[in-house]
Amino acid sequence: MKSLLLDMIKVFFIFIACTWLFYCGFRLMHAEYEQYHRYDTPEGPAMKVFTEELSFFDRIQLFFRLGE
């Protein structure tokens, strides 16, 4: 009985340690990507895909034609 309790305590502490490491890894990833701006103006040879503005009805027609 004592051996079973000792093994359960070991597994519990290993689980807590792994959970803590996993949490710290997520915190590090969050800190790394928190300042990353995805919607900045692109730099370099970027080009605009659409040069003309579509009306609401043209967009609806395109939506139904493509089956989205």
C-alpha positions in Angstrom: 0.0 0.0 0.0 2.8 2.3 0.8 4.5 1.7 -2.5 1.3 2.4 -4.4 0.9 5.8 -2.5 4.5 6.7 -3.2 4.1 5.9 -6.9 0.9 8.0 -7.1 2.7 11.0 -5.5 5.5 10.6 -8.0 3.1 10.6 -10.9 1.3 13.6 -9.5 4.5 15.6 -9.2 5.6 14.7 -12.7 2.2 15.7 -14.0 2.4 19.1 -12.2 6.0 19.7 -13.5 5.1 18.8 -17.1 1.9 21.0 -16.9 4.0 23.9 -15.5 6.6 23.5 -18.3 3.8 23.4 -20.9 2.3 26.6 -19.5 5.7 28.4 -19.4 6.2 27.4 -23.1 2.9 29.0 -24.0 3.7 32.1 -22.1 7.0 32.4 -23.9 5.3 31.9 -27.3 2.7 34.5 -26.4 5.3 37.0 -25.4 7.2 36.4 -28.7 4.1 36.9 -30.9 2.4 39.6 -28.9 4.2 42.4 -30.6 3.9 40.9 -34.1 1.7 43.1 -36.3 0.1 40.9 -39.0 -1.9 43.8 -40.6 0.9 46.2 -41.3 1.4 47.6 -44.8 3.3 45.0 -46.8 6.9 46.0 -47.8 8.5 45.1 -51.1 7.0 44.3 -54.5 3.4 43.8 -53.3 0.6 44.5 -55.7 -3.1 45.1 -55.2 -5.3 42.2 -56.4 -8.4 44.2 -57.2 -8.1 47.5 -58.8 -11.8 48.3 -59.1 -14.4 48.5 -56.3 -17.3 46.1 -56.7 -20.8 47.1 -55.8 -22.8 45.2 -53.2 -24.8 43.4 -55.9 -21.7 42.4 -57.8 -20.3 40.9 -54.6 -23.5 39.0 -54.0 -23.5 37.7 -57.5 -19.9 36.6 -57.2 -20.7 35.0 -53.9 -23.5 32.9 -55.3 -21.6 32.1 -58.5 -18.6 30.7 -56.7 -20.9 28.7 -54.3 -19.3 30.0 -51.2 
